[in-house]
Amino acid sequence: MPYFNFDLVIGAEFKCQGGMILENMESAIDKADSLVSELCIVRPELCSTGCAVRVTDGDSNELYRAPVQLIGRG
């Protein structure tokens, strides 16, 4: 099973939020989206600043990026 890393992207800065072994990329995307939902609750100030959660593989290749925004906003 592959290992995925999760980072909070604030501007040009990447803050590691940890990593985990997951079954597949779909599971990593679901986890990133879940992290975004949690961040909107605990850090609502991030929702209007262009922040994102990104998923990278073991070689630091970016695989997915989810913007931190309130549900219903585009």
C-alpha positions in Angstrom: 0.0 0.0 0.0 1.3 3.5 -0.8 2.3 6.1 1.7 0.8 9.6 1.3 1.9 12.9 2.9 -0.5 15.8 3.7 0.6 19.4 3.8 -1.2 22.6 4.6 -0.3 25.1 1.9 -0.2 28.7 3.0 1.1 30.9 0.2 4.5 29.5 -0.8 4.9 27.6 2.5 4.1 23.9 3.0 3.4 22.8 6.6 3.5 19.1 7.0 0.3 17.7 8.6 1.6 14.1 8.7 1.4 11.1 6.5 -0.2 7.7 6.4 -0.4 4.5 4.5 -3.7 4.3 2.6 -5.1 1.7 0.2 -5.1 4.0 -2.9 -5.3 7.5 -4.2 -9.0 7.7 -3.8 -8.6 7.2 -0.1 -5.9 9.9 0.0 -8.3 12.3 -1.7 -11.1 11.5 0.7 -8.7 12.1 3.6 -7.5 15.5 2.2 -11.1 16.6 1.7 -11.8 15.5 5.3 -8.9 17.6 6.5 -10.2 20.6 4.6 -13.6 20.2 6.4 -11.9 20.0 9.8 -9.8 23.1 9.0 -12.8 25.1 8.1 -14.2 24.4 11.6 -11.1 24.8 13.7 -9.3 27.5 11.6 -12.0 29.4 9.7 -9.6 32.3 9.0 -7.9 30.0 6.5 -11.0 29.7 4.3 -10.5 33.2 2.8 -6.8 33.2 2.3 -6.3 30.8 -0.6 -4.9 28.0 1.6 -5.1 24.4 0.5 -4.3 20.8 1.6 -2.0 19.0 -0.8 -1.3 15.3 -1.0 2.1 14.1 -2.1 3.6 10.7 -2.7 6.8 9.3 -1.1 8.9 11.1 -3.7 7.2 14.5 -2.9 5.3 14.6 -6.2 2.1 16.5 -5.7 -0.9 14.3 -6.5 -3.9 16.3 -5.3 -4.7 19.8 -3.9 -7.9 20.7 -2.2 -8.6 24.4 -1.5 -9.6 25.3 2.1 -13.0 26.9 1.6 -16.3 26.8 3.3 -18.8 24.3 1.8 -21.0 26.1 -0.7 -18.4 28.6 -1.7 -16.7 28.4 -5.0 
